[in-house]
Amino acid sequence: MRHPTSCVIAFAGLMAAAPTPALAADHAVAADEVVSAIETAFGVVPGQRRNHTKGSCATGEFVGNPAASRYTRSALFSGAAVPVIARFSLSGGNPMAPDTARSGRGMALEFSLPDGARHHMTMLNVPVFGAAHPQTFLDLMRAMAPDPATGRPDPDRLREFKASHNPPSSYANAAFWGIHSFKFINARDETTLVRWRFVPQDGEKALSADELERAGAHFLEKALIERVRRGPVRWDMMLTIGTADDPQDDPTQAWPAGRPELKVGTLSLHAASPQQGAACEGINFDPLVMSDGVAPTNDPVLLFRSPAYAISFGKRLSGN
């Protein structure tokens, strides 16, 4: 299963990776190249994120399932409540992008562990990414740059994606995937290949064509705030257990159906707000910030994200 246009939606989730040897022999993609290409494609709002610029904040807690200790020694799964700061976002660089756009949604989480450590997860509402290497993502961003003659990207490139992705009715009704493969390491230093996703307890629901027309340009944040006022909004963290034969360094490839799955925790959000001045606004959700017991694979896109995030974050802090 491949989603060749899904990389359009995902810089906040996916703008980084060390090149593989084959790529390095050809052209080692630098993080600043990718950031510059995104700036050209989306434009720049000074002091803001380069992609997934429009966002909302939320706070709550995560309670992990101690049964996960079979696979990982991470304190995330001690069974104790772990404070969480969440950010929900739309792809693209426009802070006023309409929520009715058939573009990607992101969920980024920062977990505050008892020892003062942090753990980050950055996820998308699609199960696989569209670029296996940084070069592919860079080429796409360049292709998305506005045509000088029209001031717009080629509409034919985006038609397939827009025609097949209706937005969710609420962030609370969207599932979010970790996209990449990761390693869980238990107390005996045994390693297990895993992927994860967060499944909404409210159920998944996309807007119909009629609902899309009536929704308004900025309904997602309002819907999230109103939903948490009625009570906690929750997602189950589902873990998929991989095998040595499953692709672990290519986020464009889905794993075969039938892999063992188990629920390893529940995310509960109790409050939500606009992002300006809120806790999530200043966080650099670097996906390589991980607790002991969780480690990255050699996925070049995953590994590249940290330096690219750092460049974007530095520009944001400087007001550029």
Secondary structure as UniProt FT lines:
FT   TURN            4..5
FT   HELIX           6..9
FT   TURN            11..13
FT   HELIX           21..26
FT   HELIX           31..42
FT   TURN            46..47
FT   STRAND          55..64
FT   HELIX           66..70
FT   HELIX           75..77
FT   STRAND          81..90
FT   TURN            95..96
FT   TURN            99..100
FT   STRAND          105..112
FT   TURN            114..115
FT   STRAND          118..124
FT   HELIX           134..144
FT   TURN            148..150
FT   HELIX           155..164
FT   HELIX           171..173
FT   STRAND          176..177
FT   STRAND          182..185
FT   TURN            187..188
FT   STRAND          191..200
FT   TURN            201..202
FT   HELIX           209..214
FT   TURN            217..218
FT   HELIX           219..229
FT   STRAND          233..241
FT   TURN            244..245
FT   TURN            251..252
FT   TURN            257..258
FT   STRAND          261..274
FT   TURN            276..277
FT   TURN            279..282
FT   TURN            287..288
FT   TURN            292..293
FT   STRAND          294..296
FT   HELIX           300..317
FT   TURN            318..319
//
